[in-house]
Amino acid sequence: MVCYAVPAVAALIHYTSRKKVKAFKYNVHHLWLNLLLTGGALFGIVDHLWNGELFLIGPNIATDLLLGTTITIVIFVMWVAMVFFDKTTKKSPLKTPQ
């Protein structure tokens, strides 16, 4: 029941490392990853609050952590797809009127 912990820890680690590494600080793609991980963790927390099982630990904690790891991997794969799509799309420069 603590599957939300894995994306939450990943978001915290990414956030702190992003603040320390200057190359990542102003990179919009890393901001996206941080927002996606935070959103995944918040979704899990809201879901568990809704069902009244926020701090419950299930009978098999390994399964819960595996679910959290799967959620984090899916978030990371979607982020890679977003970055790839953002970098491959042609952006037309703004034309100034003459």
Number of C-alpha atoms within 10 A of each C-alpha: 21 21 24 27 19 22 26 22 15 17 22 15 12 18 20 10 13 18 12 11 10 10 10 16 14 12 11 11 15 18 16 14 22 22 14 19 28 20 16 22 24 16 13 22 21 13 14 18 12 10 9 10 14 16 11 10 12 12 9 9 13 12 14 19 17 13 17 23 18 15 20 24 14 13 18 15 12 14 19 14 12 15 16 11 11 12 10 9 8 8 8 6 6 6 6 5 4 3
